[in-house]
Amino acid sequence: MEPFGKSLVLAGLLLVVIGALLWSGWGRGWLGQLPGDIRIEREHGSFYFPIVTCLLLSALISILLWLFRK
């Protein structure tokens, strides 16, 4: 049970660091506005789907998890 506890603590610390960075404004200029993100704006509403941002974050999280496994 001890390794599982250590993993939870590391995951929590990682989330705190990422949250603090995003809260401080880091990434505000480019996060969610990458080329390939879908944005449709009409007069009655708008639709936004940051597909490239999601793919980039997914790849980054996958690499971090792979590194923590080793």
C-alpha positions, 0 to 999 in steps of 0.5 A, a space after each residue: 500500500 505504501 507505493 500507492 500512497 507515494 503515487 497519490 502524493 506525487 500526483 497531488 503535488 503535480 496537480 497543485 503545481 500545474 494549478 498554480 501555474 495556470 492560476 498565475 497566468 502562465 499559458 494564457 497567451 497560447 493555451 487554447 489558441 493553438 493552430 488547429 483549435 476549432 472556433 466557430 463564431 456566429 451572430 447567435 452564439 459561438 462554439 469552441 473546441 481546443 482539439 490541438 490543445 487537448 492532444 498536446 496536453 494528452 501527450 504531455 501527461 502520457 509522457 509524464 506518466 510513462 516517466 513516473 512508471 520507470 
